[in-house]
Structures are given as structure tokens and as C-alpha cells.
Amino acid sequence: MNTNKTVLITGGSRGIGKAMVYAFAKAGYNVMLNFNRSESSANEIAKEFENVKIYGANVADQQSVINMVNYTYEVFGNIDILINNAGISYTGLLQDMSIDEWNNLMSVNLTGPYNLCKAVLPRMIANKSGKIINISSVWGITGASCEAAYSASKAGVIGLTKALAKEVGPSNIKVNCIAPGIVMTDMISDYSMEELNAITDEIPLGKIGSTEDIAKTALFLASDDADYITGQVISPNGGWVI
Ligand code: NAP
């Protein structure tokens, strides 16, 4: 596939976001890879592709996000697709979570997508064209014990997706959500082998997801083949949550 379209991917330096950067770059998209802390990883990825540029910004910081979006317009001329992928997790009892930890998680997982959507929408609305893909989680659908804040933030991402799809649909902007099951990345590095085996036993397809599985779903939602899809939650999870 060859396309002149531009995609901005938050949290593109590692894990699922990194796989998305590879998938979109190989499909011919211009890619703005957002990183926060992993600058060297972002640089390594960008070295491999002429059509990948990088920008360091904390998605929780509104001015940094505005600067990143403006930089993307300067470099590539437009943002056709926004993927709100950056996220952090917290595992522990809710009563042990401090207000600072709660606010930090919400500022990245929920305020981050708000900052990005707000920054890209004026031009998407003027263009009467654009796609936003928000990354939630199965925990945003079912809730997970010891991940109350994370589950709440990811349920919030689903609510944001559905409401915004209604709000900007008349401007021909599609807003969808991917709610992955468990995927092998740094985010689940504190899971023990026993826990991972127990989860695998619960998954009808018998395996944990790969980052590429999620990237392919994003590539589909970004493509013209998904032009009549908006406000939906697609959950690549191997049948774990149905
Ligand atoms: P990961 O391997 O831990 O990578 C997280 C990415 O988010 C990194 O690129 C990181 O960038 C970026 N990031 C974190 N805080 C940021 C901030 N404040 N501003 C900008 N970027 C920030 O996680 P992952 O598993 O790939 O997760 C990606 C998304 O999928 C998340 O939204 C996560 O909640 C969701 N998800 C994951 C799973 C799973 O099982 N792995 C399942 C369901 C949903 P730096 O390293 O540059 O700081």
C-alpha cells in the first residue's frame, strides 16, 4: 500500500505503539512517533524509515501536545489519523493508591487523549476528514481487581470514543476504540510465568496477543475499508472477553 496520509502515534517508542509505527511506516504512511522517556528507542526506529519522524512530549502536558501537533503540520502538512496509544498502568489495591498516583494515571491515560483530540480536531473539522483511534483495554470493558484506576481510565477512553464519534461524525471524522486483551509488552512484565500461563488457559485461541495483532487492527481502522465504522470498540483478545 502507498498512501500520502499522516498518522500521529502517541507512545510509539515501545510495545504496541512501536509495532504500530512499523506497520504504518511499512504501509507507506508518514508517521509522527511520539515518545516520552525512550528517546534512544525512538531514534533507532526513525533511522530505519525516511517517513518516520519523532517528537518528545508528555501527552499529559497540554502545551507540549499543541507544540507536537503544530510540528507535525510543519513536517508533514496534515494529520489524517491520530492514535491515542500512550498509557501507563498501576497494580495494587485502590485503598493503597495515593491521590498523586491516581491523578498521574488519569492525566496520561485519559487527559492525554483529551489533549490530543482537542489539538487535532480544529483542522480535521475544517478538512471534513480524519480518524481517531483510541487504545483502551479489556479492563475498560470488564474491570480488573487491583487495577481499578486503570480500568476506570480505560472505561473513560471508551466513553470518550462513543461521545466524540457522535459529536464529530457530522464532520466526517471517525472515532473508534481498540480494547486489546493481554499483549506481550513491558506493561505486563511484572506478571509471573504462572499468571501468564493461567491467563493463556482462559483464552480460547490459546495464546497471548502480539503487538502486531493490535497494529493490524489499527491499520484496518485507519484504512478506507473502515470508512463506515465509527463509535465502535473492537477488542482483539483471542476470545478472552466476548
Ligand atoms: P508499554 O510497552 O509500557 O509502552 C507504553 C508506551 O507509552 C511507551 O512508548 C511510552 O513512552 C508511552 N508513554 C507512557 N507515558 C507517556 C506519556 N506521559 N507521554 C507520552 N508517552 C507515554 O505499554 P503497551 O503495552 O505497549 O501499551 C500501549 C497501550 O496499550 C496503553 O494504552 C495500554 O494501556 C494499552 N493496553 C496494553 C495491554 C497489554 O497487555 N500490554 C492490554 C490492553 C491495553 P516512553 O517509553 O517514551 O516514555
Boltz pocket constraint, residues with backbone or C-beta under 6 A from the ligand:
constraints:
  - pocket:
      binder: B
      contacts: [[A, 10], [A, 11], [A, 12], [A, 13], [A, 14], [A, 15], [A, 16], [A, 17], [A, 34], [A, 35], [A, 36], [A, 37], [A, 38], [A, 39], [A, 57], [A, 58], [A, 59], [A, 60], [A, 84], [A, 85], [A, 86], [A, 87], [A, 88], [A, 108], [A, 135], [A, 136], [A, 137], [A, 138], [A, 179], [A, 180], [A, 181], [A, 182], [A, 183], [A, 184], [A, 185], [A, 186], [A, 187], [A, 188]]
      max_distance: 6.0
